[in-house]
Amino acid sequence: MGDPHSEKKDAQEQVRGLLTGNTLDLEAAESAMDALPPDLRLALIRTFSRKFQADLFEAAKGRRVTLAHIVPAGTKPLVEVIHEGKNTLPAFTQFQKRFCRSPLAPDKELWGYNHQTMAWATGPGYFVAFEDGNEIAIDYTKIPPSKPETWPAILRNDQRLSRFVYNGTIDYLRRVSAHVTIGRATRANKPMDAWFVLCRQGK
């Protein structure tokens, strides 16, 4: 009988090879990535470098992502779904985006905020997310009117230090797999040199 841990690591390396080969083959990588155990899928995305995230975002152009990729269908409004993230900033690269379905328009928009170690300074970074063509727009210029009870107090993104981080910003997500998306930030409709990868918790 084979070693299950070794077999899982081999599967992770197979996905890594599909993603980092001479030709980035997302079609082949998607099902293999979805088959990974959640811990190895998360460990994999945390190895993605700045250059690789930028390349991955371009490679994922046109790959449709829906609200159900972010918060699975059937999830009740105001029930939290957590996505682990890694960004391309010089420091504090690991974070979470926490989402829920809006009770006002559960099939049309999500509400969310950024959970990270510097939130005491930058604020929670609340946003409204919605489908925009093949992508998901995470719009920091729109603030949810309410939130799950456990989330921090809502703060506008033009207040305090939030205005230097989130104000005027819209992120765009593209699909990598059922659990993984790749995003890029824009400000004033101009792409920024800032990318991030998200991995939805759970199976």
LINPEKA-V601855 format. One record per pair of residues at least 12 apart in sequence whose C-alpha atoms are under 6 Angstrom apart, sorted by the first residue. I is the first residue (numbers start at 1). GAP is how many residues later the second one is. Records with the same first field share a line. If there is no record, write none. Layout:
I = GAP ; GAP
//
This chain:
15 = 14
30 = 147
50 = 38
57 = 125
60 = 114
63 = 112
64 = 70
65 = 69 ; 70 ; 109 ; 110
77 = 24 ; 25 ; 26
78 = 22 ; 23 ; 70
79 = 21
80 = 19 ; 20
81 = 17 ; 18
82 = 16 ; 119
83 = 13 ; 14 ; 115 ; 116 ; 117 ; 118
84 = 12 ; 114 ; 115
85 = 112 ; 113
86 = 110 ; 111
87 = 108 ; 109
88 = 107
95 = 21
96 = 18 ; 19
97 = 16 ; 17
98 = 14 ; 15
99 = 12 ; 13
109 = 20 ; 21
110 = 18 ; 19
111 = 17
112 = 14 ; 15
113 = 12 ; 13
122 = 39 ; 40
123 = 39
126 = 17
127 = 12 ; 13 ; 15 ; 16
128 = 14
135 = 38 ; 39
136 = 36 ; 37
137 = 34 ; 35
138 = 32 ; 33
139 = 31
140 = 29 ; 30
141 = 27
168 = 19
169 = 17 ; 18
170 = 15 ; 16
171 = 13 ; 14 ; 15
172 = 12
179 = 20 ; 21
180 = 18 ; 19
181 = 16 ; 17
182 = 14 ; 15
183 = 12 ; 13
//
